[in-house]
Amino acid sequence: MRHDPAGASIIIMLRSLKLHGMAHAADDLVTQGVPAFEAATPMLSQLLKAEMAEREVRSIVYHTKVARFPSLMPILEEK
C-alpha cells in the first residue's frame, strides 16, 4: 500500500460530500494503486471542488429565500 496524498484528499472530499460509497471505492482504488485512478485524480479533484462550491451556492440561495429579506426579493424573483 502506497501513501498517496492526492488520493487521500479525494477520499476526504467524497466523505465531506456524504458520498460514502464512492469514498470507500476510491479508498480501494488507492490501496490497489490502480494507474487509471491515479491518472484521473487531478480531474476528480477539480470536479469535487466544483461540486462543493455548487452545493455551497445552492445553500446560500436557499437560506436567502427562506430568510425573506424584503430588499432582496426583486433580485431573487428575476431568476
C-alpha positions as CSV (number, residue, x, y, z in Angstrom):
1,M,0.0,0.0,0.0
2,R,1.4,3.4,-1.0
3,H,0.7,6.7,0.7
4,D,-1.0,8.9,-1.9
5,P,-1.9,12.4,-0.5
6,A,-3.9,13.3,-3.6
7,G,-5.9,10.1,-3.3
8,A,-6.4,10.8,0.4
9,S,-7.7,14.3,-0.4
10,I,-10.2,12.8,-2.9
11,I,-11.4,10.4,-0.2
12,I,-11.8,13.3,2.3
13,M,-13.7,15.4,-0.2
14,L,-16.0,12.5,-1.0
15,R,-16.7,11.9,2.7
16,S,-17.4,15.6,3.3
17,L,-19.9,15.5,0.4
18,K,-21.5,12.5,2.2
19,L,-20.6,10.2,-0.8
20,H,-19.5,7.4,1.5
21,G,-19.9,4.6,-1.1
22,M,-17.7,6.4,-3.6
23,A,-15.2,7.2,-0.8
24,H,-15.0,3.5,0.0
25,A,-14.5,2.6,-3.7
26,A,-11.8,5.3,-4.1
27,D,-10.1,4.1,-1.0
28,D,-10.0,0.6,-2.5
29,L,-8.5,2.0,-5.7
30,V,-5.9,4.0,-3.8
31,T,-5.0,0.9,-1.8
32,Q,-4.6,-1.2,-5.0
33,G,-2.6,1.5,-6.7
34,V,-4.8,1.5,-9.9
35,P,-3.0,3.6,-12.5
36,A,-6.2,4.8,-14.1
37,F,-7.4,6.2,-10.8
38,E,-4.0,7.9,-10.3
39,A,-4.3,9.5,-13.7
40,A,-7.8,10.7,-13.1
41,T,-7.1,12.2,-9.6
42,P,-6.5,15.8,-10.8
43,M,-9.7,15.8,-12.8
44,L,-11.7,14.2,-9.9
45,S,-10.3,16.8,-7.5
46,Q,-11.5,19.6,-9.7
47,L,-14.9,18.1,-10.2
48,L,-15.3,17.6,-6.4
49,K,-14.2,21.1,-5.7
50,A,-16.8,22.4,-8.2
51,E,-19.5,20.2,-6.6
52,M,-18.6,21.6,-3.1
53,A,-18.8,25.1,-4.5
54,E,-22.1,24.5,-6.2
55,R,-23.6,23.0,-3.0
56,E,-22.5,26.0,-1.0
57,V,-24.1,28.4,-3.6
58,R,-27.3,26.4,-3.5
59,S,-27.3,26.5,0.3
60,I,-26.8,30.3,0.3
61,V,-29.6,30.8,-2.2
62,Y,-31.9,28.6,-0.2
63,H,-31.2,30.3,3.1
64,T,-31.6,33.8,1.4
65,K,-35.0,32.8,0.1
66,V,-36.1,31.4,3.4
67,A,-35.0,34.5,5.3
68,R,-37.3,36.6,3.1
69,F,-35.3,39.7,3.0
70,P,-37.6,42.3,1.5
71,S,-34.8,44.2,-0.2
72,L,-33.6,41.1,-2.0
73,M,-36.9,39.7,-3.2
74,P,-36.9,41.5,-6.6
75,I,-33.4,40.2,-7.2
76,L,-34.3,36.7,-6.4
77,E,-37.5,36.8,-8.5
78,E,-35.6,37.7,-11.6
79,K,-34.2,34.2,-12.0
